Amino acid sequence: MQGFWSRWFSFAVLLSLLALVATTAFWISSYWWTAYVVARTMHRFADSPLGLDEQVQYVLGDSPGELIVLRRRGTFGFPSSELAALPRQRGQWKWSVSAYPASVAHPSRWFGHDHHRFFHQGSLDALDSFQIPYWVVAILFGLLPFTYTAQAARRRRTSNANRCGKCGYDLRATPLRCPECGTIPTKTAG
């Protein structure tokens, strides 16, 4: 079972390292380009002011130096008569990807969560947004590879012939068993 967890941890480290590289690339590119991935669907909410289907958008995007996650809900300016005439697309997701030159005028926030209710062309829309700096995401993705590297360095440092591989205790006096942790060495000092 030890080998299974070791392989699983190595796989998790590899995924985390790839995510770290991707995050760093998006972080650097966010100063030149603002990119968004949008998923949209229609849904009828119990608290809908019009009692009609409303569009829900989930947006993952960036602005210079920060990652943004948005959830927008509403009719997005459609008058109720036009919205009622729209074809029902409930349960179907529509995806789109777009990129724009980065706006230098956008004020960067270190951390933030906003909740807005606003009228947009006669309809009540709601917007929830969460901003997090890319450096925080990079640190989170970098923790696992750093831990793995630190453990590997410790194992390499303590893997001498006369030291316990688990705790690093000097085994010259007791080569058959570690008196500190009880581990039996795979190679006995000879």
ROSE-4610 file (N, C-alpha, C; in Angstrom, 1 decimal, always signed):
// ROSE-4610
residu = [M/M/M/Q/Q/Q/G/G/G/F/F/F/W/W/W/S/S/S/R/R/R/W/W/W/F/F/F/S/S/S/F/F/F/A/A/A/V/V/V/L/L/L/L/L/L/S/S/S/L/L/L/L/L/L/A/A/A/L/L/L/V/V/V/A/A/A/T/T/T/T/T/T/A/A/A/F/F/F/W/W/W/I/I/I/S/S/S/S/S/S/Y/Y/Y/W/W/W/W/W/W/T/T/T/A/A/A/Y/Y/Y/V/V/V/V/V/V/A/A/A/R/R/R/T/T/T/M/M/M/H/H/H/R/R/R/F/F/F/A/A/A/D/D/D/S/S/S/P/P/P/L/L/L/G/G/G/L/L/L/D/D/D/E/E/E/Q/Q/Q/V/V/V/Q/Q/Q/Y/Y/Y/V/V/V/L/L/L/G/G/G/D/D/D/S/S/S/P/P/P/G/G/G/E/E/E/L/L/L/I/I/I/V/V/V/L/L/L/R/R/R/R/R/R/R/R/R/G/G/G/T/T/T/F/F/F/G/G/G/F/F/F/P/P/P/S/S/S/S/S/S/E/E/E/L/L/L/A/A/A/A/A/A/L/L/L/P/P/P/R/R/R/Q/Q/Q/R/R/R/G/G/G/Q/Q/Q/W/W/W/K/K/K/W/W/W/S/S/S/V/V/V/S/S/S/A/A/A/Y/Y/Y/P/P/P/A/A/A/S/S/S/V/V/V/A/A/A/H/H/H/P/P/P/S/S/S/R/R/R/W/W/W/F/F/F/G/G/G/H/H/H/D/D/D/H/H/H/H/H/H/R/R/R/F/F/F/F/F/F/H/H/H/Q/Q/Q/G/G/G/S/S/S/L/L/L/D/D/D/A/A/A/L/L/L/D/D/D/S/S/S/F/F/F/Q/Q/Q/I/I/I/P/P/P/Y/Y/Y/W/W/W/V/V/V/V/V/V/A/A/A/I/I/I/L/L/L/F/F/F/G/G/G/L/L/L/L/L/L/P/P/P/F/F/F/T/T/T/Y/Y/Y/T/T/T/A/A/A/Q/Q/Q/A/A/A/A/A/A/R/R/R/R/R/R/R/R/R/R/R/R/T/T/T/S/S/S/N/N/N/A/A/A/N/N/N/R/R/R/C/C/C/G/G/G/K/K/K/C/C/C/G/G/G/Y/Y/Y/D/D/D/L/L/L/R/R/R/A/A/A/T/T/T/P/P/P/L/L/L/R/R/R/C/C/C/P/P/P/E/E/E/C/C/C/G/G/G/T/T/T/I/I/I/P/P/P/T/T/T/K/K/K/T/T/T/A/A/A/G/G/G]
num = [1/1/1/2/2/2/3/3/3/4/4/4/5/5/5/6/6/6/7/7/7/8/8/8/9/9/9/10/10/10/11/11/11/12/12/12/13/13/13/14/14/14/15/15/15/16/16/16/17/17/17/18/18/18/19/19/19/20/20/20/21/21/21/22/22/22/23/23/23/24/24/24/25/25/25/26/26/26/27/27/27/28/28/28/29/29/29/30/30/30/31/31/31/32/32/32/33/33/33/34/34/34/35/35/35/36/36/36/37/37/37/38/38/38/39/39/39/40/40/40/41/41/41/42/42/42/43/43/43/44/44/44/45/45/45/46/46/46/47/47/47/48/48/48/49/49/49/50/50/50/51/51/51/52/52/52/53/53/53/54/54/54/55/55/55/56/56/56/57/57/57/58/58/58/59/59/59/60/60/60/61/61/61/62/62/62/63/63/63/64/64/64/65/65/65/66/66/66/67/67/67/68/68/68/69/69/69/70/70/70/71/71/71/72/72/72/73/73/73/74/74/74/75/75/75/76/76/76/77/77/77/78/78/78/79/79/79/80/80/80/81/81/81/82/82/82/83/83/83/84/84/84/85/85/85/86/86/86/87/87/87/88/88/88/89/89/89/90/90/90/91/91/91/92/92/92/93/93/93/94/94/94/95/95/95/96/96/96/97/97/97/98/98/98/99/99/99/100/100/100/101/101/101/102/102/102/103/103/103/104/104/104/105/105/105/106/106/106/107/107/107/108/108/108/109/109/109/110/110/110/111/111/111/112/112/112/113/113/113/114/114/114/115/115/115/116/116/116/117/117/117/118/118/118/119/119/119/120/120/120/121/121/121/122/122/122/123/123/123/124/124/124/125/125/125/126/126/126/127/127/127/128/128/128/129/129/129/130/130/130/131/131/131/132/132/132/133/133/133/134/134/134/135/135/135/136/136/136/137/137/137/138/138/138/139/139/139/140/140/140/141/141/141/142/142/142/143/143/143/144/144/144/145/145/145/146/146/146/147/147/147/148/148/148/149/149/149/150/150/150/151/151/151/152/152/152/153/153/153/154/154/154/155/155/155/156/156/156/157/157/157/158/158/158/159/159/159/160/160/160/161/161/161/162/162/162/163/163/163/164/164/164/165/165/165/166/166/166/167/167/167/168/168/168/169/169/169/170/170/170/171/171/171/172/172/172/173/173/173/174/174/174/175/175/175/176/176/176/177/177/177/178/178/178/179/179/179/180/180/180/181/181/181/182/182/182/183/183/183/184/184/184/185/185/185/186/186/186/187/187/187/188/188/188/189/189/189/190/190/190]
x = [+0.8/+0.0/+0.9/+2.1/+3.0/+3.3/+3.5/+3.8/+2.6/+1.4/+0.2/+0.2/+0.4/+0.3/+1.5/+2.6/+3.8/+3.5/+3.0/+2.7/+1.6/+0.6/-0.5/+0.0/+0.9/+1.5/+2.4/+3.1/+3.9/+3.1/+1.9/+1.0/+0.4/+0.0/-0.5/+0.5/+1.8/+2.9/+3.0/+3.0/+3.1/+1.9/+0.7/-0.4/-0.3/+0.2/+0.3/+1.4/+2.5/+3.6/+3.1/+2.3/+1.7/+0.8/+0.0/-0.9/-0.2/+1.0/+1.8/+2.4/+2.9/+3.4/+2.3/+1.1/+0.0/-0.4/-0.5/-0.8/+0.2/+1.4/+2.5/+2.4/+2.1/+1.9/+0.7/-0.4/-1.6/-1.4/-0.6/-0.3/+0.5/+1.5/+2.3/+1.5/+0.7/-0.1/-1.2/-1.6/-2.8/-2.4/-1.1/-0.8/-0.9/-1.0/-1.1/-2.5/-3.1/-4.4/-5.3/-6.6/-7.6/-8.4/-8.5/-9.2/-10.3/-11.4/-12.6/-13.1/-13.5/-14.2/-15.6/-16.7/-18.0/-18.9/-19.6/-20.6/-22.0/-22.9/-24.3/-25.3/-26.4/-27.5/-28.8/-29.9/-31.2/-31.7/-32.3/-32.8/-34.0/-34.9/-36.0/-35.8/-35.7/-35.4/-36.7/-36.8/-38.1/-38.2/-37.1/-37.3/-37.1/-37.4/-37.3/-38.4/-38.0/-39.0/-40.0/-39.7/-40.6/-41.3/-40.8/-41.4/-41.0/-40.0/-39.5/-38.2/-37.8/-36.4/-35.4/-34.3/-33.3/-32.0/-31.2/-29.9/-28.9/-28.1/-27.0/-25.7/-24.8/-23.4/-22.4/-21.5/-20.3/-19.1/-18.3/-17.2/-15.9/-14.9/-13.6/-12.7/-12.1/-11.3/-10.2/-9.5/-8.5/-8.4/-7.8/-7.4/-6.0/-5.3/-3.9/-3.5/-2.9/-2.4/-3.4/-4.6/-5.6/-6.5/-7.0/-7.9/-9.3/-10.3/-11.7/-12.6/-13.5/-14.6/-15.9/-16.8/-18.1/-19.2/-20.3/-21.6/-22.6/-23.2/-24.2/-25.5/-26.6/-27.9/-28.9/-29.7/-30.7/-31.2/-32.0/-32.5/-31.6/-30.6/-29.6/-30.2/-31.2/-31.7/-32.9/-33.2/-34.3/-35.6/-36.5/-37.8/-38.5/-39.5/-40.1/-40.9/-41.4/-42.1/-41.1/-39.9/-38.9/-38.4/-38.1/-37.6/-38.5/-39.8/-40.8/-40.8/-40.5/-40.5/-39.2/-38.2/-37.0/-37.2/-36.5/-36.6/-36.0/-36.7/-36.2/-35.0/-33.9/-32.7/-32.2/-33.2/-32.8/-32.0/-30.9/-30.1/-29.1/-29.1/-28.1/-27.1/-25.8/-24.8/-24.2/-23.9/-23.2/-21.9/-20.8/-19.5/-19.0/-18.2/-17.5/-16.2/-15.2/-13.9/-13.6/-13.1/-12.8/-11.6/-10.9/-9.7/-9.6/-9.2/-9.2/-7.8/-7.3/-6.1/-6.4/-5.4/-5.6/-5.8/-6.7/-7.0/-6.1/-5.3/-4.4/-5.2/-6.4/-7.2/-7.9/-8.0/-8.7/-8.0/-8.7/-8.0/-7.8/-6.6/-6.4/-6.7/-7.4/-7.7/-6.9/-6.5/-5.7/-6.6/-7.7/-8.6/-10.0/-11.0/-12.3/-13.4/-14.6/-15.8/-16.8/-17.5/-18.6/-19.9/-21.0/-22.3/-23.1/-23.6/-24.3/-25.7/-26.7/-28.0/-28.2/-28.5/-28.6/-29.6/-30.2/-31.1/-30.4/-30.6/-29.9/-31.0/-31.3/-32.3/-33.6/-34.0/-35.4/-35.5/-34.4/-34.4/-33.5/-33.8/-33.0/-32.0/-30.7/-29.7/-28.9/-28.2/-27.4/-26.0/-25.0/-23.6/-22.8/-22.2/-21.3/-19.9/-18.9/-17.6/-16.6/-15.5/-14.5/-13.1/-12.3/-11.0/-9.9/-8.9/-7.7/-6.5/-5.4/-4.2/-3.6/-3.0/-2.3/-1.2/-0.5/+0.6/+0.1/-1.1/-1.7/-1.9/-2.5/-2.8/-1.4/-0.4/+0.9/+1.5/+1.4/+1.9/+1.2/-0.2/-0.9/-0.5/-0.4/+0.0/+1.5/+2.3/+3.7/+4.0/+3.0/+3.3/+3.6/+2.8/+3.0/+4.4/+4.8/+6.1/+7.2/+7.1/+8.1/+8.2/+7.1/+7.1/+7.7/+7.4/+8.0/+9.5/+10.0/+11.4/+12.1/+11.5/+12.1/+12.2/+11.1/+11.2/+12.3/+12.4/+13.4/+14.8/+15.0/+16.3/+16.6/+15.6/+15.8/+16.1/+15.4/+15.7/+17.1/+17.5/+18.8/+19.9/+19.6/+20.6/+20.7/+19.6/+19.5/+19.7/+20.0/+20.1/+21.5/+22.3/+23.7/+23.6/+24.7/+24.7/+24.6/+25.0/+25.0/+23.9/+22.8/+21.8/+20.4/+19.5/+18.1/+17.5/+16.8/+16.2/+14.9/+14.3/+13.1/+13.3/+14.2/+14.4/+15.8/+16.8/+18.1/+19.0/+18.6/+19.4/+20.6/+21.7/+23.0/+22.9/+23.1/+23.0/+24.3/+25.4/+26.7/+26.7/+26.1/+26.1/+25.1/+23.9/+22.9/+22.5/+23.3/+23.0/+21.8/+21.2/+20.1/+18.8/+18.6/+17.3/+17.6/+16.8/+16.9/+16.3/+17.1/+16.6/+15.7/+15.7/+14.8/+13.4/+13.3/+11.9/+11.6/+12.5/+12.2/+12.3/+12.7/+12.7/+13.9/+13.6/+14.7/+15.3/+16.6/+17.2/+17.2/+17.0/+17.0/+18.5/+19.5/+20.9/+21.5/+22.1/+22.8/+24.2/+24.7/+26.0/+27.0/+28.0/+28.9/+30.4]
y = [-1.2/+0.0/+1.3/+1.1/+2.3/+2.7/+1.8/+2.2/+2.9/+2.5/+3.2/+4.7/+4.9/+6.3/+7.1/+6.5/+7.2/+7.6/+6.7/+7.0/+8.1/+8.0/+8.9/+10.3/+10.4/+11.7/+12.2/+11.4/+11.8/+12.4/+11.7/+12.2/+13.5/+13.7/+15.0/+16.1/+15.7/+16.7/+17.1/+16.2/+16.5/+17.4/+17.1/+17.9/+19.3/+19.4/+20.7/+21.5/+20.8/+21.5/+22.1/+21.3/+21.7/+22.9/+22.8/+24.0/+25.2/+25.0/+26.2/+26.8/+26.0/+26.6/+27.3/+26.7/+27.3/+28.6/+28.6/+29.8/+30.9/+30.6/+31.6/+32.2/+31.3/+31.8/+32.7/+32.3/+33.2/+34.5/+34.4/+35.6/+36.6/+36.1/+37.0/+37.5/+36.7/+37.1/+38.1/+38.0/+38.9/+40.4/+40.7/+42.1/+42.6/+41.7/+42.0/+41.7/+40.6/+40.1/+39.8/+40.1/+39.7/+38.7/+37.5/+36.4/+35.9/+35.5/+35.0/+33.7/+32.8/+31.6/+31.7/+31.7/+31.9/+30.7/+30.3/+29.2/+29.8/+29.5/+30.1/+29.0/+29.2/+28.3/+29.1/+28.5/+29.1/+28.3/+29.0/+28.4/+29.2/+28.5/+29.2/+29.2/+30.3/+30.4/+30.7/+30.2/+30.3/+31.8/+32.6/+34.0/+34.9/+34.4/+35.3/+36.3/+37.6/+38.7/+38.6/+38.1/+38.0/+36.7/+35.7/+34.4/+33.7/+34.2/+33.7/+33.0/+32.4/+31.8/+33.0/+32.8/+33.8/+33.1/+33.9/+33.3/+33.4/+32.3/+32.2/+32.1/+33.0/+33.0/+32.7/+31.8/+31.6/+32.0/+32.9/+33.4/+33.2/+32.6/+32.5/+33.4/+34.4/+35.3/+35.9/+36.9/+37.5/+39.0/+39.7/+41.1/+41.3/+42.4/+42.4/+42.0/+40.8/+40.3/+39.6/+39.4/+38.7/+37.8/+36.8/+35.8/+36.2/+36.2/+36.6/+35.5/+35.2/+34.2/+35.0/+34.9/+35.7/+34.7/+35.1/+34.4/+35.5/+35.6/+36.6/+35.9/+36.5/+35.9/+37.0/+36.8/+37.8/+37.6/+38.6/+38.6/+39.3/+40.0/+40.7/+41.7/+42.4/+43.5/+43.1/+41.8/+41.4/+41.9/+42.6/+42.8/+41.5/+41.5/+40.3/+39.6/+40.4/+39.9/+39.1/+39.7/+39.1/+37.8/+37.9/+36.8/+35.6/+35.9/+34.8/+34.2/+34.9/+34.4/+33.6/+33.7/+33.0/+31.5/+30.8/+29.3/+28.8/+27.8/+27.3/+26.5/+26.9/+26.2/+25.7/+25.4/+25.0/+23.7/+23.7/+22.5/+22.4/+23.2/+23.2/+24.3/+23.9/+24.9/+25.4/+26.7/+27.2/+27.8/+27.5/+27.9/+28.9/+29.9/+30.8/+31.3/+31.6/+32.0/+33.3/+34.3/+35.6/+36.2/+37.0/+37.7/+39.1/+40.0/+41.4/+42.0/+43.1/+43.7/+44.1/+44.0/+44.3/+45.8/+46.1/+47.5/+47.9/+48.9/+49.3/+50.1/+50.7/+51.5/+50.7/+49.4/+48.5/+48.5/+48.9/+48.9/+47.5/+47.2/+45.8/+45.8/+44.7/+44.5/+43.3/+43.3/+42.2/+41.0/+41.2/+40.1/+40.8/+40.2/+40.8/+39.9/+40.3/+39.6/+40.7/+40.8/+41.8/+41.1/+41.6/+41.2/+42.4/+42.4/+43.6/+43.1/+43.9/+43.8/+45.1/+45.0/+46.2/+46.1/+47.2/+47.2/+47.4/+46.6/+46.6/+46.6/+47.8/+47.9/+47.4/+47.7/+47.4/+46.0/+45.3/+44.0/+44.0/+43.2/+43.1/+42.0/+42.3/+41.3/+41.3/+40.1/+40.0/+39.5/+40.0/+39.7/+39.4/+38.2/+37.9/+37.7/+38.4/+38.2/+38.0/+37.3/+37.0/+37.2/+38.0/+38.3/+37.8/+37.1/+36.6/+36.9/+37.4/+37.6/+36.3/+36.4/+35.2/+34.7/+35.6/+35.2/+34.2/+34.4/+33.5/+32.2/+32.1/+30.9/+30.2/+30.9/+30.3/+29.7/+30.4/+29.8/+28.6/+28.6/+27.4/+26.2/+26.4/+25.3/+24.9/+25.8/+25.5/+24.8/+24.8/+24.1/+22.6/+21.9/+20.5/+20.1/+20.8/+20.5/+20.9/+22.0/+22.4/+21.3/+20.8/+19.8/+18.5/+18.1/+16.9/+17.1/+18.3/+18.5/+18.5/+19.1/+19.1/+17.7/+16.9/+15.5/+14.7/+14.9/+14.2/+14.6/+15.9/+16.3/+15.7/+15.7/+15.1/+13.6/+12.9/+11.5/+11.3/+12.1/+12.0/+12.2/+13.2/+13.6/+12.5/+11.8/+10.8/+9.4/+9.2/+7.9/+7.3/+7.9/+7.4/+6.0/+5.2/+3.8/+3.6/+4.6/+4.4/+5.3/+5.6/+6.4/+5.8/+6.0/+5.5/+6.3/+5.6/+6.2/+7.0/+6.7/+7.3/+8.5/+8.4/+9.5/+10.1/+9.5/+10.0/+9.7/+8.8/+8.4/+7.7/+7.9/+7.3/+5.8/+4.9/+3.4/+2.7/+3.4/+2.7/+1.8/+2.1/+1.3/+0.2/+0.4/-0.6/-0.8/-1.5/-1.6/-2.4/-3.2/-4.1/-3.4/-2.5/-1.8/-0.4/+0.5/+1.9/+2.0/+2.4/+2.5/+3.7/+4.7/+5.9/+5.6/+5.0/+4.8/+3.3/+2.4/+1.0/+0.4/+1.2/+0.8/-0.2/-1.2/-2.2/-1.7/-1.4/-0.9/-1.9/-1.5/-2.5/-3.0/-2.1/-2.5/-2.4/-3.4/-3.3/-2.8/-2.0/-1.4/-2.5/-2.6/-3.8/-3.5]
z = [+0.0/+0.0/+0.0/+0.5/+0.6/-0.9/-1.8/-3.2/-3.8/-3.5/-4.1/-3.7/-2.4/-1.9/-2.5/-2.6/-3.1/-4.6/-5.4/-6.8/-6.9/-6.0/-6.0/-5.6/-4.6/-4.3/-5.4/-6.1/-7.2/-8.3/-8.6/-9.6/-9.2/-8.0/-7.5/-7.6/-7.3/-7.4/-8.9/-9.8/-11.2/-11.7/-11.3/-11.6/-11.1/-9.8/-9.2/-9.9/-10.3/-11.0/-12.3/-13.1/-14.3/-14.1/-13.0/-12.7/-12.4/-11.7/-11.3/-12.6/-13.5/-14.8/-15.6/-15.6/-16.3/-15.6/-14.3/-13.6/-13.8/-13.8/-14.1/-15.5/-16.4/-17.8/-17.9/-17.3/-17.3/-16.6/-15.5/-14.7/-15.6/-16.3/-17.1/-18.3/-18.9/-20.0/-19.6/-18.4/-17.9/-18.0/-18.1/-18.2/-19.7/-20.6/-22.0/-22.6/-22.1/-22.6/-21.4/-21.6/-20.6/-21.3/-20.7/-21.3/-20.4/-21.1/-20.3/-20.9/-20.0/-20.4/-19.8/-20.6/-20.2/-20.4/-19.4/-19.6/-19.3/-20.2/-20.0/-20.0/-19.3/-19.3/-18.9/-19.2/-18.8/-17.6/-16.6/-15.4/-14.8/-14.2/-13.6/-12.1/-11.5/-10.0/-9.3/-8.1/-7.3/-6.9/-6.7/-6.3/-7.5/-8.7/-9.9/-9.9/-10.0/-9.9/-11.0/-12.1/-13.3/-13.4/-12.6/-12.8/-14.1/-14.7/-16.0/-15.9/-16.9/-17.0/-17.0/-16.3/-16.3/-16.8/-17.4/-17.8/-16.7/-16.6/-15.6/-16.3/-16.0/-16.6/-15.5/-15.8/-14.9/-15.8/-15.2/-16.0/-15.2/-15.8/-15.3/-16.2/-15.6/-16.4/-15.6/-16.2/-15.5/-15.9/-15.1/-15.3/-14.9/-15.2/-14.9/-13.4/-13.3/-12.0/-11.2/-11.6/-10.8/-11.5/-10.8/-11.4/-10.9/-11.8/-11.4/-11.7/-10.8/-11.0/-10.8/-11.8/-11.7/-11.9/-11.2/-11.4/-11.6/-12.8/-13.1/-13.4/-12.9/-13.0/-13.4/-14.4/-14.7/-16.1/-16.5/-17.9/-18.9/-18.3/-19.1/-20.1/-19.6/-20.5/-21.4/-21.5/-22.3/-21.7/-22.4/-21.8/-21.6/-20.6/-20.3/-21.4/-22.4/-23.5/-24.4/-24.6/-25.5/-24.8/-23.5/-22.8/-22.8/-22.7/-22.7/-24.1/-25.1/-26.5/-26.9/-26.0/-26.4/-26.3/-27.1/-27.0/-25.7/-25.1/-23.8/-24.0/-23.3/-23.4/-22.1/-21.2/-19.9/-19.9/-19.1/-19.0/-20.1/-21.1/-22.1/-21.8/-21.9/-21.6/-22.9/-23.0/-24.1/-23.6/-24.3/-23.9/-24.9/-24.4/-25.3/-24.6/-25.4/-25.0/-25.7/-25.0/-25.6/-25.0/-25.7/-25.2/-25.7/-24.9/-25.2/-24.7/-25.3/-24.8/-23.3/-22.5/-21.1/-20.8/-19.9/-19.6/-18.4/-18.7/-17.6/-16.6/-17.0/-16.1/-15.1/-15.2/-14.3/-12.9/-11.9/-10.6/-10.0/-9.7/-9.2/-7.7/-7.3/-5.9/-5.4/-4.2/-3.7/-3.5/-2.7/-2.6/-2.6/-3.0/-3.0/-3.4/-2.8/-3.2/-3.3/-4.4/-4.6/-4.9/-4.4/-4.7/-5.1/-6.3/-6.8/-7.3/-7.0/-7.7/-8.4/-9.7/-10.5/-11.5/-11.9/-13.0/-14.3/-15.3/-16.6/-17.6/-18.2/-19.3/-18.8/-17.6/-17.1/-16.5/-16.3/-15.6/-14.4/-13.4/-12.2/-12.4/-12.4/-12.5/-11.2/-11.0/-9.8/-10.3/-9.7/-10.0/-8.8/-8.7/-7.6/-8.3/-7.7/-8.2/-7.1/-7.4/-6.5/-7.2/-6.6/-7.2/-6.3/-6.9/-6.1/-6.9/-6.3/-7.1/-7.6/-8.7/-9.3/-8.4/-7.7/-6.8/-5.7/-5.2/-4.2/-4.8/-6.0/-6.7/-7.0/-7.4/-7.7/-6.4/-5.3/-4.0/-3.6/-3.8/-3.4/-4.3/-5.6/-6.5/-6.3/-5.7/-5.5/-4.2/-3.3/-2.0/-2.1/-2.9/-3.1/-3.7/-4.8/-5.4/-4.4/-3.6/-2.7/-1.6/-1.1/+0.0/-0.6/-1.8/-2.4/-2.5/-2.9/-3.1/-1.7/-0.7/+0.6/+1.2/+1.0/+1.4/+0.7/-0.6/-1.3/-0.9/-0.6/-0.1/+1.2/+2.1/+3.4/+3.3/+2.4/+2.2/+1.7/+0.8/+0.2/+1.3/+2.1/+3.2/+4.2/+4.5/+5.6/+5.0/+3.8/+3.2/+3.3/+4.1/+4.2/+4.7/+4.6/+5.0/+6.5/+7.3/+8.7/+9.4/+8.6/+9.2/+8.9/+9.8/+9.6/+8.5/+7.5/+6.4/+6.8/+7.9/+8.3/+9.2/+10.2/+11.2/+11.1/+10.5/+10.4/+11.5/+12.4/+13.6/+13.2/+13.9/+13.6/+14.0/+13.1/+13.3/+13.5/+13.7/+13.8/+15.1/+16.1/+17.3/+17.3/+16.6/+16.5/+15.0/+14.2/+12.8/+12.4/+13.3/+12.9/+13.1/+14.0/+14.2/+14.8/+14.3/+14.8/+16.2/+17.2/+18.6/+18.7/+17.8/+17.9/+17.4/+16.3/+15.7/+15.5/+15.6/+15.5/+14.1/+13.1/+11.7/+11.6/+10.8/+10.4/+9.1/+9.0/+7.8/+6.7/+5.5/+4.4/+4.1/+4.3/+4.2/+5.6/+6.1/+7.3/+7.1/+8.0/+7.9/+8.1/+7.3/+7.4/+7.3]
